Amino acid sequence: MTATTANPVLRVAPAAPAEAAAHFRASLVFHADVSDVAAALAADGDPGFVVLDSRSTASWDQGHIPGAVHLPTALIAEQAAALLDREVPVVTYCWGPGCNGATRAALALAELGYRVKEMLGGFEYWVREGFEFETWQGRERRDPDPLTAPVDGDCGC
């Protein structure tokens, strides 16, 4: 038995470099990183996109990204046109990596003709990376989790 058949990682060989590049390029078309979204929102001027929280009202009230539009996935079909400009890309988020609500919201928006990306990590990673969030009581910020946000602020990504 060769190392590649015994090793569960290499049991299926990696893609050819050109195929891998195409796959990862395509992934970046559909996804945005929490820290990239935060940096774009913090920069001067219009970030060129709107952030959409697709969670329930109870979840929104527990905390959300400042400036985000609240539009639960179930209401997208009937309310998106009143809340969103079709010419402005939308970045969706939900609770976190264990939730596919942002994916479902992105699908619903894409089916309505919006250009959309999903924010990986969702609200969970927004908070874990130490970015400011809002609740009905005001703005809050928690200390960054060193497992998600390096102390020096540079993950090397």
C-alpha positions as CSV (number, residue, x, y, z in Angstrom):
1,M,0.0,0.0,0.0
2,T,1.4,3.4,-0.9
3,A,1.4,6.4,1.4
4,T,-1.4,8.1,-0.6
5,T,-3.8,5.2,-0.3
6,A,-3.1,4.8,3.5
7,N,-3.2,8.5,4.2
8,P,-6.8,9.8,4.5
9,V,-5.8,13.3,3.5
10,L,-4.2,12.1,0.2
11,R,-6.5,9.2,-0.5
12,V,-8.1,11.5,-3.0
13,A,-5.2,13.4,-4.7
14,P,-5.2,17.2,-4.6
15,A,-6.4,19.0,-7.7
16,A,-4.1,20.2,-10.4
17,P,-2.8,23.7,-9.6
18,A,-4.9,25.3,-12.4
19,E,-8.0,23.6,-11.1
20,A,-7.2,24.6,-7.5
21,A,-6.7,28.2,-8.5
22,A,-10.0,28.3,-10.3
23,H,-11.8,26.8,-7.4
24,F,-10.3,29.2,-4.8
25,R,-10.8,32.2,-7.1
26,A,-14.5,31.2,-7.4
27,S,-14.7,30.8,-3.6
28,L,-13.6,34.4,-3.1
29,V,-16.3,35.6,-5.5
30,F,-18.9,34.2,-3.1
31,H,-17.4,34.8,0.3
32,A,-16.1,37.7,2.4
33,D,-14.0,37.5,5.5
34,V,-15.2,39.2,8.8
35,S,-12.0,41.2,9.1
36,D,-12.2,42.4,5.4
37,V,-15.8,43.5,5.9
38,A,-14.9,45.3,9.1
39,A,-11.9,47.0,7.4
40,A,-14.1,48.1,4.5
41,L,-16.8,49.5,6.8
42,A,-14.2,51.3,9.0
43,A,-12.5,53.0,6.0
44,D,-13.5,56.5,5.0
45,G,-16.3,56.7,2.4
46,D,-18.8,54.3,1.0
47,P,-17.6,50.6,1.2
48,G,-19.5,49.8,-2.0
49,F,-21.7,47.2,-0.4
50,V,-24.5,46.9,2.2
51,V,-24.4,44.4,5.1
52,L,-27.5,42.3,5.7
53,D,-28.4,40.5,8.9
54,S,-30.7,37.6,7.9
55,R,-31.4,36.4,11.5
56,S,-34.6,36.7,13.5
57,T,-35.6,39.9,15.3
58,A,-34.8,38.2,18.7
59,S,-31.3,37.5,17.4
60,W,-30.9,41.0,15.9
61,D,-31.8,42.4,19.3
62,Q,-29.1,40.4,21.0
63,G,-26.5,42.1,18.8
64,H,-25.8,43.1,15.2
65,I,-23.2,44.8,13.0
66,P,-23.6,48.6,13.2
67,G,-25.2,49.9,10.0
68,A,-26.5,46.5,8.9
69,V,-29.9,46.1,7.4
70,H,-32.1,43.7,9.2
71,L,-34.0,41.4,6.9
72,P,-34.8,37.9,8.0
73,T,-34.5,35.3,5.2
74,A,-38.2,34.5,5.3
75,L,-39.0,38.1,4.5
76,I,-36.5,38.7,1.7
77,A,-38.9,38.0,-1.2
78,E,-41.5,40.5,0.0
79,Q,-39.2,43.2,1.5
80,A,-35.8,43.3,-0.3
81,A,-36.9,45.7,-3.0
82,A,-38.0,48.3,-0.4
83,L,-34.8,48.0,1.6
84,L,-32.0,47.3,-0.9
85,D,-30.7,48.9,-4.1
86,R,-30.1,46.2,-6.8
87,E,-27.0,48.1,-7.9
88,V,-25.3,47.7,-4.6
89,P,-23.7,44.4,-3.7
90,V,-25.0,42.8,-0.5
91,V,-23.0,40.9,2.1
92,T,-25.1,38.5,4.2
93,Y,-24.5,37.1,7.6
94,C,-26.2,35.0,10.2
95,W,-25.0,33.5,13.6
96,G,-21.8,31.8,12.6
97,P,-20.1,28.9,10.9
98,G,-22.7,26.4,12.2
99,C,-25.6,28.2,10.6
100,N,-26.5,28.3,6.9
101,G,-28.9,31.2,7.3
102,A,-26.5,33.6,5.4
103,T,-26.2,31.1,2.6
104,R,-30.0,30.8,2.3
105,A,-30.4,34.6,2.4
106,A,-27.7,35.0,-0.3
107,L,-29.5,32.4,-2.4
108,A,-32.8,34.3,-2.0
109,L,-31.2,37.6,-2.9
110,A,-29.4,36.2,-5.9
111,E,-32.6,34.7,-7.2
112,L,-34.1,38.2,-7.0
113,G,-31.2,39.6,-9.1
114,Y,-28.9,41.0,-6.4
115,R,-25.1,40.6,-6.4
116,V,-24.3,39.0,-3.1
117,K,-21.5,37.5,-1.0
118,E,-21.7,35.6,2.3
119,M,-19.6,36.8,5.3
120,L,-17.8,33.7,6.6
121,G,-17.9,33.3,10.4
122,G,-21.1,35.4,10.8
123,F,-21.9,37.4,13.8
124,E,-20.1,35.0,16.1
125,Y,-16.8,35.7,14.5
126,W,-17.5,39.4,14.2
127,V,-17.8,39.5,18.0
128,R,-14.9,37.0,18.6
129,E,-12.6,39.2,16.5
130,G,-13.4,42.1,18.8
131,F,-15.4,44.3,16.4
132,E,-18.0,46.7,17.7
133,F,-21.6,45.6,17.6
134,E,-25.0,47.1,18.6
135,T,-27.8,46.0,20.8
136,W,-30.9,47.8,21.9
137,Q,-28.9,49.1,24.8
138,G,-26.1,50.6,22.7
139,R,-22.8,49.7,21.2
140,E,-20.5,47.1,22.7
141,R,-17.1,45.6,22.0
142,R,-15.6,42.5,23.6
143,D,-11.9,41.6,23.8
144,P,-10.7,39.7,20.8
145,D,-10.5,35.9,21.1
146,P,-6.8,35.1,20.6
147,L,-7.8,32.0,18.6
148,T,-9.6,34.1,16.0
149,A,-7.8,37.5,16.2
150,P,-4.0,37.5,16.7
151,V,-2.7,39.8,19.5
152,D,-0.7,41.8,17.0
153,G,-3.7,42.1,14.6
154,D,-1.9,40.4,11.7
155,C,-3.1,36.9,10.9
156,G,-0.8,36.7,7.9
157,C,-3.8,36.2,5.7
